[in-house]
Amino acid sequence: MDFAQAIRTGLNKYATFTGRAQRSEYWYFFLFLMITNIVASVLDSVIFGDIPVLYLIATLALIIPSIAAGVRRLHDTDKSGWWLLLGFIPLVGAIVLIVFFCQRGTVGPNQFGPDPLQASIANAHMARA
């Protein structure tokens, strides 16, 4: 999955907390979120000074899809989305989540659905034919 596909998937699955997300989908979408926040912050400082209007709008618009992508990524590693609550534990929680998000997803179907990596490989083969 490339950067543009990951953004489309993340936004199309705005509030989809079921299914699985492969690593590239999650990390490209995460990169998109970071770039969006940086651009919003820079524009805020130029246009509004100390008032983070654009940053708040971007954060509010993207908080649900970012949580949904995290839940789907955890599902890919065969973990419940509730593990995302580890993020509330300072430092340790973030480190554990980063490790979980970097792990390879389970091969084949798991309790949360089919393997998204196998589906994308099958789609690539179909496109070539």
FENUR-V879406 format. One line per field, one symbol per residue. psi: psi as a letter, one per 40 degrees, with the letter a starting at -180 (. if undefined). A space follows every 50 residues. Layout:
psi->???
//
This chain:
psi->hiddddddddddfdfheiaihidddddddddddddddddddddddddebe hfdddddddddeddddddddddddddefiiedddedeehhcddddddddd deiiiihaiaeeaihddddddddddddd.
//
